[in-house]
């Protein structure tokens, strides 16, 4: 992804009516550049949320992807997924004669993307879903709920009545600003 983990970021959800697809992603601030990139290719913005760090954004994105993947799993079953670690499905190796796994594999469900790299030249195709199975409203709600759950887990209430999420975002912004002015200017 190429994001600095401790820099401010944003999580967004988009919809492409022509492809019948929805997508969730994380981008660095300012997020307008990445969103405009998608909009030039026919995507419409459903929601975007600022998060204190890219690490927070990635956690929220993963929660949304998992929620949507479970929705697809319920709708179409096993066919939309591969299971890494299961012989014949993933990259886990086994015996060359009988293909039995040599050790107990760690199983992980991996959603196969709905769109291809050719359909999304601006990248992000691996986070796409069929809009018939995961509606634009559903991915938007999944994003809001994942952000709220992450916020309550990572940034509990403070005694001084300040919003801990905003406090962390302000700390990161000050650090970024401090770094910007401490670097030598190159011509």
Secondary structure, 3 states (H helix, E strand, C coil): CCCCCCCCEEEEEEEECCCCEEEEEEEECCCHHHHHHHHHCCCEEEEEEEECCHHHHHHHHHHHHHHHHHHHHHHHHHHHEEEECCCCCCCCCECCCCCCECCCCCCEEEECCCCCCCCCCCCCHHHEEECCCCCHHHHHHHHHHHHHHHHHHHCCCCCCCCCHHHHHHHHHHHHHHHHHHHCCCCC
